[in-house]
């Protein structure tokens, strides 16, 4: 029966995988394509639920947009861990057509509705957390005190986010806020200043308060920032303010400053983007907007001001902001704690000139200027100063990006879910990070006709940094693996570029140079540095590339074989353990097809060199090849395993497993990976440095884990692969993403207090190699489970 089944299964595997990847939320289907089987609904695992109590779109409100962005980010990061629902706040007379995630509605004008909602939420024992978005005026009663009875009777964990924290409260306000804090399991504020006010003015304990900055949207690329031409203002110097209009924005301050600015820079245009706030329209119509229209005419600014009177989509808004030279934040409310508009502007690389609300005071150091409330002269002076200084503008733009990027919605999502984990006593929560789609966007952006550029400033390729053999060798392997999945012509063009670069770097004696400048010339670095490791990587790249010969152009494979054969004359001269290891790995793949005794002899010679190093250094406690651990450590035991597979040597395999398990014992702690720091290598008998992790070391660990899992079928290796990959997604000591899903690039390093936001070639290729390894293991597991299910039905 099984013999007849396999051909049918093989022809239908792609259909099965497509079905598995497109399941709806209500059913998990066993998809068996043989006609004698049916689609069988299987009981769905009920996800823990998070409920947001908040205003929500289509209601036009800053908190509504904030919550929608936060919910979307959590869904994208942890959609297989939680079900996310919303309780939408309304007032009497409102009746919005909400999206499906809105499970409850609450009329905040009706006190009785709060008790009804508490009963409904208490009845649902699957709710792990209630996220309550608090703003004075959102909830009925004096200071929103209808909310207090609701919170008092709620039996589920509550995290309250204070969008406004008022200093110097009167006794009644202090009482209300302290009761909200008492009823909450945790509190969120968006600035350190707000946290300080809660502690000093309200007496709330520090341990209860978390600072999670207002989230921001990552921007795909800054290659042509300030040169956007998608709107009609491409030839103007653009100043911008956006948001729902109300008199608290004090836009008239900017209008009063414009005549001085225009006198120096006549081609300035000031964009005032956004509808009037709906609540303002209800109270007074378009009184404030008409006041601004009249001021424009009074000051004769018709040619220098544009009102964009609409609620823009996110893409439209970000396009305007990327075109903006300076963002003007003009609020006259000193009690406004944060501004989403300021965060979004900084995320688009806009230097900001802002009134000194807490958000601006904390974030604008080096990224803009503060000026006094309603002081038009100061605003004009600061704007003119910046426009006269393009260098300062560029510096502020980069500073803005560095300061605001850690506040991405992805990082905000992780921070909020950490609160769920820490406050959910009744539920054991195992986070499942969603796997990002595979993207080559940043790699394509970093690749010229010459090769893969070495470095980038944020996501903008730095052509001045030139090229390296190291990066192009890794890129050849990664993109060839991707090509195996896609059969894409674009991939093939990249492969040709990287192979051509490697061949260019090879010298007459078979060795390789590593450094090439932007003009395509070899640099002095090739004489000043030991290039053994780069040579080893080139052999690895060529060997693994050749192993894909069935899907590749025969002429490319022929050139790669010629290059690797030419390099073999130097291979036994390698001393560096990593160069030796890279070479073993390359020779293993090169030898898969023909199983040449000559190549096996080379592998044996190289492996014996590593055995000698291992025996000379290792002891009962230190199972390693050197008396210190540096970078790319995982390649050593992986190479020994490949040597064992190639030669059949149990000695090689035993050393491989012993040394790898020793390394894993040092780098995996508390269900998290922490690779050896590049700020100080780990010397035998010394204390390990905790900080300074690079994506390449995580990638090498994942590749080695994949190899050991395939050989030994030890589930612990597969589990550690997932743990290590989650490091890129935020499972690290900062709880911040290392992979940028918007650009397709990977950040260059995880430091003690920050992430290095530059997205260079090494880091980005390291991530891609890791992601492809996860894809292969995941697909293998799917296929294995499918077989098991089918056999059970047989």
RORO-938239 format. One record per residue (C-alpha): y, x, z; residue in one letter. Coordinates in steps of 0.1 Angstrom, whole numbers, always signed. Each point is the difference from the previous one (the first is absolute). Example, Ala and Ser with C-alpha at 12.3 -4.5 7.8 and 13.67 -1.06 7.14 Angstrom:
% RORO-938239
-45  +123  +78  a
+34  +14  -7  s
This chain:
% RORO-938239
+0  +0  +0  x
+25  +28  +9  x
-8  +19  -31  x
+11  -29  -21  x
+31  -5  +21  x
+17  +34  -3  x
+11  -2  -37  x
+16  -34  +7  x
+18  +14  +31  x
+13  +30  -18  x
+15  -21  -28  x
+17  -22  +25  x
+12  +25  +26  x
+36  -1  -13  x
+1  -38  +2  x
-13  +2  +36  x
+26  +25  +10  x
+27  -20  -16  x
-11  -30  +20  x
-2  +19  +32  x
+36  +12  -5  x
+14  -35  -7  x
-15  -21  +27  x
+22  -27  +15  x
+6  -3  +37  x
-23  -30  +6  x
-33  +15  -12  x
-19  +33  -2  x
-23  -3  -29  x
-33  +17  -8  x
+4  +4  -37  x
-34  +4  -16  x
+2  -2  -38  x
-37  -7  -8  x
+0  -36  -10  x
-28  -9  +25  x
+25  +7  +29  x
+29  -21  +11  x
+34  +8  +15  x
-7  -3  +38  x
+29  -6  +24  x
-3  +21  +30  x
+17  -7  +33  x
+34  +16  +0  x
+9  +23  +29  x
+30  -16  +17  x
+29  +24  +2  x
+22  +3  +31  x
+33  -19  -5  x
+36  +11  +5  x
+26  -27  +1  x
+37  +7  -8  x
+25  -25  +16  x
+31  +4  -21  x
+23  -14  -27  x
-18  +5  -33  x
+8  -2  -37  x
+10  -20  -19  x
+24  -3  +29  x
+28  +25  -9  x
+4  +21  +31  x
-2  +37  +8  x
-28  -5  +26  x
-20  -21  -25  x
+1  +28  -25  x
-8  +26  +27  x
-31  -19  +11  x
-12  -6  -35  x
+3  +37  -8  x
-18  +10  +33  x
-28  -26  -6  x
-5  +13  -35  x
-2  +36  +12  x
-25  -9  +26  x
-21  -20  -25  x
+0  +30  -24  x
-9  +24  +27  x
-25  -20  +21  x
-10  -30  -20  x
-36  +4  +9  x
+7  +1  +37  x
+24  -29  +6  x
+9  -34  -14  x
+38  -4  +1  x
+15  -34  +6  x
+36  -12  +5  x
+16  -26  +22  x
+33  -8  -19  x
+31  -9  +20  x
+20  -29  -13  x
+29  -21  +12  x
+3  -38  -2  x
+5  -10  -36  x
-16  +30  -15  x
-33  -3  -20  x
-9  +31  -20  x
-29  +3  -24  x
-17  +30  +17  x
-28  +23  -14  x
-36  -5  +12  x
+2  +26  +28  x
+23  -24  +20  x
-25  -17  +23  x
+24  -16  +25  x
+36  -13  -1  x
+23  -2  +30  x
+32  -21  +1  x
+20  +22  +24  x
+23  -29  +8  x
-28  -20  +16  x
-10  +13  +34  x
-33  -20  +0  x
-12  +18  -32  x
-1  +33  +19  x
-27  -14  +24  x
-20  -14  -29  x
+0  +34  -17  x
-11  +17  +32  x
-30  -23  +3  x
-11  +7  -36  x
+3  +37  +3  x
-18  +0  +34  x
-29  -19  -15  x
-6  +27  -26  x
-19  +28  +18  x
+0  +21  -32  x
+37  +8  +2  x
+4  +36  +10  x
+38  +1  +1  x
+31  -21  -3  x
+30  +19  -15  x
+31  -19  +10  x
+32  +9  -19  x
+29  -6  +24  x
+36  -6  -9  x
+25  -20  +20  x
+6  -33  -19  x
-35  -1  -16  x
-14  -19  +30  x
+15  -32  +15  x
+18  -4  +33  x
+25  +23  +17  x
-9  +36  -10  x
-31  -15  -16  x
-15  -9  +34  x
-24  -26  -16  x
-20  +31  -7  x
-6  +9  +36  x
-23  -30  +9  x
-20  +7  -32  x
-4  +37  +9  x
-9  -8  +36  x
-29  -22  -11  x
-13  +21  -29  x
-34  +16  +8  x
+0  +25  -29  x
+15  +35  +0  x
+37  -1  -10  x
+21  +27  -16  x
+37  -9  -2  x
+23  +17  -24  x
+36  -1  +10  x
+21  +1  -32  x
+32  +0  +22  x
+4  +16  +33  x
+34  -9  +16  x
+16  +25  +24  x
+17  -10  +32  x
-18  -33  +4  x
+12  -28  +23  x
-24  -11  +27  x
-14  -29  -21  x
-7  +22  -30  x
-16  +27  +22  x
-22  -26  +16  x
-12  -14  -33  x
-7  +34  -16  x
-19  +12  +31  x
-22  -31  +0  x
-8  +6  -37  x
-9  +35  +9  x
-22  -11  +29  x
-18  -25  -22  x
-5  +26  -27  x
-28  +26  +0  x
+22  +24  -19  x
+35  +1  -15  x
+13  +14  -32  x
+35  +12  -8  x
+12  +19  -30  x
+23  +27  +14  x
-1  +23  +30  x
+34  -14  +10  x
-15  -35  +3  x
-28  +14  +21  x
+25  +17  +23  x
+20  -33  +4  x
-32  -19  +9  x
-8  +26  +26  x
+34  +5  +16  x
+17  -34  -5  x
-30  -22  +5  x
-23  +21  +22  x
-30  -2  -23  x
-27  +27  +5  x
-1  +27  -27  x
-38  -3  -3  x
+3  -35  -14  x
+25  +9  -28  x
-10  +15  -34  x
+26  +11  -26  x
-12  -9  -35  x
+28  +5  -25  x
+9  -27  -25  x
-24  +4  -29  x
+10  +13  -34  x
-15  -2  -35  x
-13  +32  -15  x
+16  +7  -34  x
-23  +11  -29  x
+20  +30  -13  x
+34  +17  +5  x
-3  +20  -33  x
+30  -17  -15  x
+18  -14  +30  x
+37  -6  -7  x
-9  -2  -38  x
-15  -34  +0  x
+11  -20  -31  x
-16  -34  +7  x
+33  -17  +6  x
+34  -1  -15  x
+17  +24  +25  x
-17  +32  -12  x
+33  +16  -9  x
+17  -8  +33  x
+0  +16  +35  x
-17  -28  +19  x
+7  -9  +36  x
-21  -28  +14  x
-3  -25  +29  x
-28  -26  +1  x
-13  -27  +22  x
+6  -37  +9  x
+38  -4  +1  x
+18  -10  +32  x
+32  +11  +16  x
-18  +23  +24  x
-6  +24  -30  x
+37  +6  -2  x
-2  +8  -37  x
+38  -3  -1  x
+1  +34  +17  x
-15  +16  -31  x
+23  -20  -23  x
+30  +13  +20  x
-13  +35  -4  x
-6  -2  -38  x
+36  +5  -12  x
+1  +35  +16  x
-35  +8  -15  x
+9  -13  -35  x
+31  +21  +0  x
-22  +31  +1  x
-30  -14  -19  x
+11  -27  -24  x
-36  -7  -13  x
-13  -11  +34  x
-16  -34  +0  x
-8  -18  +33  x
-30  -24  -1  x
-1  -28  +26  x
-36  -12  -3  x
-14  -31  +16  x
+4  -37  +6  x
+20  -15  +29  x
-22  -5  +30  x
-15  -35  -1  x
+10  -8  +36  x
+36  +10  -9  x
+0  -22  -31  x
-11  -29  +22  x
+28  +5  +24  x
+29  +10  -23  x
-12  +2  -36  x
+13  +30  -20  x
+31  +5  +21  x
-7  +37  +6  x
-10  +8  -35  x
+32  -17  -13  x
+20  +21  +24  x
-15  +31  -15  x
+7  -12  -35  x
+36  -6  +9  x
+3  +35  +15  x
-14  +16  -32  x
+27  -17  -20  x
+27  +8  +26  x
-9  +37  -2  x
-5  -1  -38  x
-36  +12  +3  x
-14  -23  -27  x
-12  +30  -21  x
-15  +18  +30  x
-19  -27  +19  x
-30  -21  -11  x
-16  -28  +20  x
-37  -5  -6  x
-4  -34  +16  x
-38  -3  +1  x
-29  +7  +23  x
-15  +30  -19  x
-37  +8  -3  x
-11  +32  +16  x
-3  +18  -33  x
+35  -11  -11  x
+15  +10  +33  x
-17  +35  +0  x
+12  +6  -36  x
+36  -7  +10  x
-4  +22  +31  x
-15  +29  -20  x
+30  -2  -23  x
+24  +1  +30  x
+20  +32  +7  x
+10  -10  +36  x
-10  -30  +21  x
+27  -17  +21  x
-10  -16  +32  x
+30  -19  +14  x
-13  -23  +28  x
+26  -6  +27  x
-26  -11  +26  x
-5  +28  +26  x
-30  -19  +15  x
-19  +1  -33  x
-29  +23  +9  x
-16  +6  -34  x
+6  -8  -37  x
-28  -4  -26  x
+27  +6  -27  x
+8  +34  +14  x
-37  +10  +1  x
-6  -12  -35  x
+30  +19  -13  x
-12  +32  +16  x
-35  -5  -14  x
+16  +1  -35  x
+17  +33  +7  x
+35  -15  +7  x
+23  +20  +22  x
+15  -27  +24  x
+35  -4  +14  x
-4  -25  +29  x
+15  -14  +31  x
-15  +14  +32  x
-27  -26  +8  x
-30  +16  +18  x
-21  +2  -32  x
+27  +19  -18  x
+7  +23  +28  x
-37  +10  +3  x
-7  +4  -37  x
+31  +13  -17  x
+2  +35  +15  x
+1  +20  -33  x
-7  -30  -21  x
+35  -16  +1  x
+31  -7  +20  x
+10  -24  +27  x
+34  -15  +2  x
+18  -23  +24  x
-5  -38  -2  x
+24  -16  -25  x
+18  +33  -7  x
+7  +0  -37  x
+18  +33  -1  x
-29  +18  +16  x
-24  -16  -25  x
+21  +10  -29  x
+4  +36  +13  x
-38  +4  +5  x
-8  -14  -34  x
+25  +22  -18  x
-13  +31  +19  x
-36  -7  -12  x
+10  -8  -36  x
+19  +33  -1  x
-31  +19  +12  x
-31  -4  -23  x
-19  +26  +20  x
+5  -18  +32  x
-10  -33  -17  x
-33  +16  -11  x
-7  +14  +35  x
+7  -33  +16  x
-22  -18  -25  x
-30  +23  +9  x
+8  -3  +37  x
+0  -38  -3  x
-34  +1  -16  x
-14  +23  +26  x
+14  -20  +29  x
-10  -34  -13  x
-34  +6  -16  x
-19  +1  +34  x
+12  -36  +5  x
-19  -12  -31  x
-16  -34  +3  x
-34  +17  -1  x
+9  +20  +31  x
+15  -31  +16  x
-33  -18  -6  x
-20  +27  +17  x
+23  +1  +30  x
-3  -38  +4  x
-38  +1  -2  x
-1  +27  +26  x
+16  -25  +23  x
-26  -26  -9  x
-28  +26  +9  x
+17  +10  +33  x
+6  -36  +12  x
-31  -18  -11  x
-23  +1  +30  x
-24  -26  -11  x
-7  +13  -35  x
-14  +33  -10  x
+20  +10  -31  x
-14  +24  -25  x
+27  +6  -26  x
-10  -1  -36  x
+26  +18  -21  x
+2  -15  -35  x
-8  +25  -28  x
+30  +5  -23  x
-4  -4  -37  x
-6  +33  -18  x
+32  +12  -17  x
+9  +30  -21  x
+37  -10  -3  x
+13  +30  +19  x
-24  +24  -16  x
+12  -11  -34  x
+36  +4  +12  x
-7  +35  +12  x
-17  +11  -32  x
+18  +16  -30  x
-15  +12  -32  x
-5  +34  +18  x
-19  -13  +30  x
+4  -15  +35  x
+33  +9  +17  x
-5  +16  +35  x
+25  -17  +22  x
+22  -31  +3  x
+31  -10  +19  x
-11  -33  +15  x
-16  -15  -32  x
+21  +18  -25  x
-18  +29  -17  x
+16  +34  +6  x
-4  +18  -33  x
+16  +31  +15  x
-31  +5  +21  x
-21  +6  -30  x
-38  -4  -2  x
-31  +15  +17  x
-36  +4  -11  x
-10  -14  +34  x
+16  -34  -7  x
-11  -2  -36  x
-36  +9  +9  x
-2  -27  +26  x
+17  -24  -24  x
-26  +6  -26  x
-28  -10  +23  x
+18  -31  +14  x
+12  -14  -33  x
-34  +7  -17  x
-16  -21  +28  x
+25  -27  -6  x
-7  +1  -37  x
-37  -6  +8  x
+12  -33  +16  x
+25  -10  -26  x
-8  +16  -34  x
+38  +0  -4  x
+17  +19  -28  x
+29  +8  +24  x
-24  +17  +23  x
-14  +20  -29  x
+34  +13  -9  x
+6  +11  +36  x
-35  +17  +0  x
+9  +19  -32  x
+33  +12  +16  x
-17  +13  +32  x
-28  +17  -18  x
+24  +17  -24  x
+20  +13  +30  x
-31  +14  +16  x
-10  +18  -32  x
+36  +13  -3  x
-3  +15  +35  x
-32  +19  -8  x
+5  +37  -9  x
-20  +23  -23  x
-21  +13  +29  x
-11  -35  +9  x
+22  -3  +31  x
+28  -27  +4  x
+36  +2  +9  x
+14  -28  +22  x
+38  -3  -3  x
+19  -12  -31  x
+37  -7  -2  x
+16  -30  -16  x
+4  +19  -33  x
-37  +8  -1  x
+2  +36  +11  x
-21  +16  +27  x
+20  +9  +31  x
+2  +30  +23  x
-20  -20  +26  x
-31  +8  -19  x
+4  +37  +9  x
+11  -6  +36  x
-29  -23  +12  x
-37  +1  +2  x
-13  -23  -27  x
-37  -2  +10  x
+2  -36  +12  x
+18  -11  -31  x
-27  +17  -21  x
-27  -18  +20  x
+17  -33  -5  x
+2  +5  -38  x
-38  +7  -1  x
-6  -32  +21  x
+22  -20  -23  x
-16  +13  -32  x
-35  -5  +14  x
+5  -35  +12  x
+18  -9  -32  x
-30  +12  -21  x
-23  -22  +20  x
+18  -30  -16  x
-10  +12  -34  x
-16  -33  -11  x
+34  -18  +1  x
+22  +29  -12  x
+10  +14  -34  x
-25  +27  -9  x
+27  +24  -10  x
+16  -2  +34  x
-33  +6  +17  x
-7  +29  -22  x
+34  +16  +9  x
-7  -5  +37  x
-35  +16  -3  x
+15  +30  -17  x
+26  +4  +27  x
-24  -3  +29  x
-24  +25  -16  x
+29  +24  -5  x
+8  -3  +37  x
-34  +8  +12  x
+4  +38  -3  x
+25  -2  +30  x
-18  -25  +21  x
-20  +24  +22  x
+32  +19  +9  x
+13  -29  +20  x
+4  +7  +37  x
+19  -31  +12  x
-25  -26  +14  x
+19  -28  -16  x
+1  +17  -34  x
-38  +5  +3  x
-5  -36  +10  x
+21  -15  -28  x
-19  +22  -24  x
-34  -11  +13  x
+10  -37  -4  x
+12  +6  -35  x
-32  +19  -9  x
-22  -27  +15  x
+16  -26  -23  x
+0  +23  -30  x
-37  +6  +5  x
-11  -37  +3  x
-8  -4  -36  x
-18  +33  -9  x
-12  +13  +34  x
+5  +36  -10  x
-18  +26  +21  x
+30  +23  -6  x
+24  -25  +15  x
-23  -6  +29  x
-1  +37  +6  x
+38  +0  +2  x
+0  -29  +24  x
-26  +17  +22  x
+21  +32  +1  x
+31  -19  +9  x
-18  -21  +26  x
-16  +31  +16  x
+35  +14  +4  x
+10  -31  +20  x
-32  +2  +20  x
+9  +36  +9  x
+34  -11  +12  x
-15  -29  +20  x
-25  +22  +17  x
+26  +25  +9  x
+23  -25  +17  x
-19  -30  +12  x
-14  -5  +35  x
-12  -28  +22  x
+35  -16  +2  x
+17  +12  -32  x
-21  -10  -31  x
+23  +14  -27  x
+4  +26  -27  x
+32  +15  +14  x
+15  +4  +35  x
+27  -25  -9  x
+4  -32  -20  x
+28  -2  -26  x
+4  -23  -30  x
-27  -16  -23  x
-26  +6  +27  x
-24  -27  -12  x
-6  +18  -33  x
-20  +27  +18  x
-29  -22  +14  x
+2  -21  -32  x
-6  +30  -21  x
-29  +11  +21  x
-15  -34  -5  x
+4  +2  -37  x
-16  +35  +1  x
-29  -15  +18  x
-4  -28  -25  x
+2  +24  -29  x
-24  +26  +14  x
-22  -21  +23  x
+9  +23  +29  x
-5  -18  +34  x
+20  +29  +16  x
+31  -9  -20  x
-4  -37  +8  x
-5  +6  +37  x
+32  +22  +2  x
+18  -26  -21  x
-8  -29  +24  x
+4  +20  +32  x
+34  +14  -10  x
+12  -34  -14  x
-9  -19  +31  x
+18  +27  +21  x
+31  -5  -21  x
-2  -37  +3  x
-3  +2  +37  x
+34  +17  +0  x
+18  -22  -24  x
-12  -35  +9  x
+12  -12  +34  x
+3  -36  +13  x
-9  -16  -33  x
+27  +19  -18  x
+2  +32  -21  x
+24  +29  +8  x
-6  +29  -23  x
+9  +36  +9  x
+37  +5  +2  x
+18  +21  -26  x
+26  +9  +28  x
-25  +24  +16  x
-37  +4  -9  x
-27  -7  +26  x
-13  +33  +13  x
-33  +3  +18  x
+5  -4  +37  x
+36  -11  -3  x
+17  -34  +3  x
+2  -21  -31  x
+35  -8  -14  x
+3  -38  -1  x
+26  -5  -27  x
+6  +9  -36  x
-27  -18  -21  x
-1  +1  -38  x
-16  -25  -24  x
-21  +28  -18  x
-20  +7  +32  x
-7  -37  +5  x
-11  -2  -37  x
-23  +30  +2  x
-16  -16  +31  x
-6  -33  -18  x
-15  +18  -30  x
-23  +19  +23  x
-10  -31  +19  x
-8  -17  -33  x
-23  +28  -9  x
-18  +1  +34  x
-4  -38  +0  x
-15  +1  -35  x
-25  +27  +11  x
-9  -11  +35  x
+8  -38  -1  x
+14  +4  +35  x
+22  -31  +7  x
+22  +21  +23  x
+12  +20  -30  x
+9  -32  -19  x
+18  -14  +30  x
+20  +32  +4  x
+10  -3  -37  x
+17  -33  +8  x
+16  +13  +31  x
+14  +30  -19  x
+12  -20  -29  x
+18  -24  +24  x
+21  +30  +10  x
+18  -4  -33  x
+6  -37  +8  x
+14  +4  +35  x
-28  +8  +23  x
+16  +32  +14  x
+20  +9  +30  x
+33  -13  -14  x
-16  -32  -13  x
+18  +5  -33  x
-11  -1  -36  x
-6  +33  -18  x
-7  -16  -33  x
+29  -18  -17  x
-15  -31  -18  x
+32  -6  -19  x
+4  +34  -16  x
-37  +9  -1  x
+9  +33  +16  x
-12  +15  +33  x
+23  +15  +26  x
-3  +38  +5  x
-7  +1  +37  x
-3  -16  +34  x
+20  +18  +27  x
+4  -7  +37  x
+29  -24  -3  x
+4  -8  -37  x
-17  -1  -34  x
+11  +24  -27  x
+11  -26  -27  x
-2  +24  -30  x
-29  -10  -23  x
-12  +32  -16  x
-29  +6  -23  x
-24  +14  +26  x
+4  -30  +23  x
-2  -26  -27  x
-31  +14  -17  x
-16  +4  +35  x
+5  -37  +6  x
-13  -9  -35  x
-32  +21  +6  x
-4  -18  +33  x
+5  -34  -14  x
-25  +6  -28  x
-25  +12  +25  x
+4  -32  +20  x
-3  -20  -32  x
-33  +16  -9  x
-15  -5  +35  x
+12  -36  +2  x
-15  -8  -34  x
-33  +17  +10  x
-2  -21  +32  x
+8  -32  -19  x
-28  +7  -25  x
-25  +9  +28  x
+8  -32  +19  x
-4  -20  -32  x
-35  +15  -6  x
-9  -8  +36  x
+11  -36  -3  x
-19  -4  -33  x
-32  +15  +14  x
+2  -23  +30  x
+2  -30  -24  x
-30  +13  -19  x
